[in-house]
Amino acid sequence: MKYIFSNILKHWPFVILITILLLAQAYGDLALPKYTSDIIDTGIQNKGLEHILPEKIVKEEYEKALFLMLDEEKERFKDSYVEDGDCYKRVDMSKEELSSLDEALILPIVLVYQSETSEEAAKFSAGMSSDMLNDDVILRIRESYKKMADTVGENTLKSMGIAWAASCEKEAGVDIDKKQTDYLWRSCFKMIVMALLIGVTVILVSLFSAIVGGRIGRDLREKVFTKVLSFSNVEMDKFSTASLITRNTNDIQQVQMVSTIFLRMLLYAPILGVGGVIMVCRVKAGMGWTIFLAVLVVFGFVLVLLAVTHKRFRLLQKQVDRINLVAREMLTGISVIRAFGREKEIEDKFDIANTDLTKTQLFVNRVMSLMMPGMFLVMYAVNILIVWVAAHKIDEGIMQVGTMTAFLTYSIQIIMSFLMLSMMSVVLPRAGAAAERIEEVINTDTTIYDADSAKEIGDVKGVIEYKDVHFKYPNANEDVLDGISFKAMPGTTTAIIGSTGCGKSTLVNLIPRLYDVTGGSITLDGDDIKNIRLSELRDKIGFVPQKAVLFSGTIDSNLRFGNKDAAEDEITDAADIAQATEFIDSKSEGYESHIAQGGSNVSGGQKQRLSIARAIAKNPKIYVFDDSFSALDMKTDAKLRKALADKSKDSTVIIVAQRISTILSADQILVLDEGKIVGKGTHKELLKSCEEYLEIAKSQLSEEELNGTLLGGEG
C-alpha cells in the first residue's frame, strides 16, 4: 500500500486541489441536512420565524411581555422596540444580537406564552395586579417554570417563544403566511445552490482523480517496460513472459483503479465522517452513542472479512499469471496442438487453471458480497434505533422533528463514510498485492549493466577473444561452458558446431552480454567487454538470434530496426545479400508490405532472411549468426554465404550451425561437447584430428565429400 500512496503523492498539486474540492463537497453535503431541519422546524412548525422577538407587536402584548420580566430584561426588551402608532416595531439588529436576546429573554417570553395558553396561568395572571407582583413573587413564578424549562429542553422552549412571536405578529397585522412562504423559498434556493455546488465539485473531483489515476498508470507502465528492456536474460528467466505481461497490464490497471477510487472515495470518507461527527455534536441530540455503536460494529465486521480474504488476494494474482501462461502456450502452439490432436489435453490444462482462478474469485466475491448487505443492515438498524429514541424525546418535548431528521441524516452520512472505507477494503488488498508485484519488477537489480569505469571505444577492428571463459546459469550446480579460449579475427569466419545442448548459443550470447561470464573474460580489441558501454558494444554487433523475430510494421521498418538512418540502397543491398529480394519484389507493396506481429504472415525461411538482412543493414564490425541458416534450403544457403563473404570481408563473423555444409569454408571451426572445446581448426584439419567432428560429418556428408572431392566447394 505504501507504494500506491507514494505514487499518488508524486502528483501532490492535484491531491491538494482534490482535497480542497472534497472539503467543499463535504461542506455542501453536511449543510443540506441543516437546511432540511430548518425547513421542518423553522419553515413549517415555526411559521418561518427564527427568533422569539416579533418584528411587530401591539401595545397590549408589549405590556404583557414586560409583566414577568426582571428589571434588566425589561431594559433590553424596551431597547429592542420603538413605538409605531398603535404598535411597537422591532429595531434593526444583526442575527448575533437577536440570538443573544433569544437566550436572555427566553424564560419570560415562555412565561407570557404559557400564561396565554394555559388556563390556570391565565386566571392567575388576571387575578393579580401589577402592584401585587413584586420581584419576589416574579422570582418564585420564574423558578417554578424554570424547572419545567430544564425538562423540556432548549429547542422546545424556543419553539414556544417563536409561537408567541407568531401570534403577536399576526395580531399586529403582519402577513405570517407570506413570511413563511418567503422563508421556504429562500431555504429551497439555498439548497438548490448547494446541490449545484456539490454537483460541480463531484464532476471536478472525478475528472482530476481520473487524470491522476491515468498518469500513475502511464508512469508505471513506462517504468516497468523500461526496466524490462534493461533486463538481461537472467532477469527474463526469473520472471516468466506471461507474468511480466500480467504485471504490466492487469496489475498496473488494479493500481490505477484504486488510485482513482482512493482520491474519489477513500480521501472523502474521513472528511465526511469527521464533519458528520462535528455536526452531530452541534445538533446536541444526546444520541451520539448510537453512532459510536454503529461504527464499532462496522469496524469489527470489516476486520473479520479482511482477515478471511487477505491471503486469497495474493493467490488470485498468481492464478491470473498461470491462466495467462497457459493461454499464451495454447495460442502460440496452436498448430502443433492440432497436428498432434492434443486439443482435449490442452483444454483440460486450461480448465484446471481456469477452475482454480474461478474458485478463488468466487470465494473472495462470496465473502465480500456479505459486506454490502451487512453494512446496510447496520445502517438501517441504526436508523430504526435513532427514530425509536428520538420519538420518545419528541414525545417528552425535548427534541423537535427537524432535529431528529438532521441527526438521522448525519448518522447516515457517518455510516456511509465508513461504508466507503469498507468498499475500498475490497479492492485495496488486491491492489496492494498488484503493487508489490510491480515494485518487485522495478526494484529488481539488473545483473548486466555499465560499470562505473565503462568507456566509449569509438571505431574498432573487431577482434573477439575468449580467455578461459566459464559460465554457469543462476542457481545451476555445473558450468555450461568450461575453459573456452579462442580468438576471432576481422576478415575471418569462426564457426561453432556441436551436439544439441552443448552450449553453442550460450557461447555467442556472451558476446553482446545477454549473459555475463562467471569466469575468465571476453575482450574486444583487447578491452574486456565488461568495461565497454553496453550501448557501444551492442552497436558494433549485428546479432541474428536462433529464433528469428520480426516486429509488426513493414519490411522496411524491420530492416531499419538496427540502423534507422540507413540509405535506400543500403536496405536493398542488405535484402539482396540475404536472398530476400525475390520474395520482397513479388509483393505488391514491396518494402512497404505489412509484417504481422511476430512475422506470422511470412514463412520461416523468409523470416530468417529478413532477420539476416536486418543485421547486415546495420553494417556492424562483428556478425553473430546463431543457427540462422537452418530454415534455408541448401541453394539459398550457399548463395547467401557467398554474398555475405564479400560484404563482411573486413568484419568478424561468428556462425553457430548444425549443418557442416554451412561452415565448410570457415577459417576456424570450434567443436563443442558438453561445454568444452574438443576440436579447433579448419574443416580438413578437424576431419583428421577430431573424432566428434568426424562423426557429425559422416552423418551429414556423403562418402565422396568425405574423401575430399567437394571439400573446396560451397556444399
Summary of the structure (lengths in Angstrom):
residues: 715
radius of gyration: 44.3
end to end distance: 63.9
largest distance: 151.3
contacts: 2276
relative contact order: 0.08
helix: 66%
strand: 10%
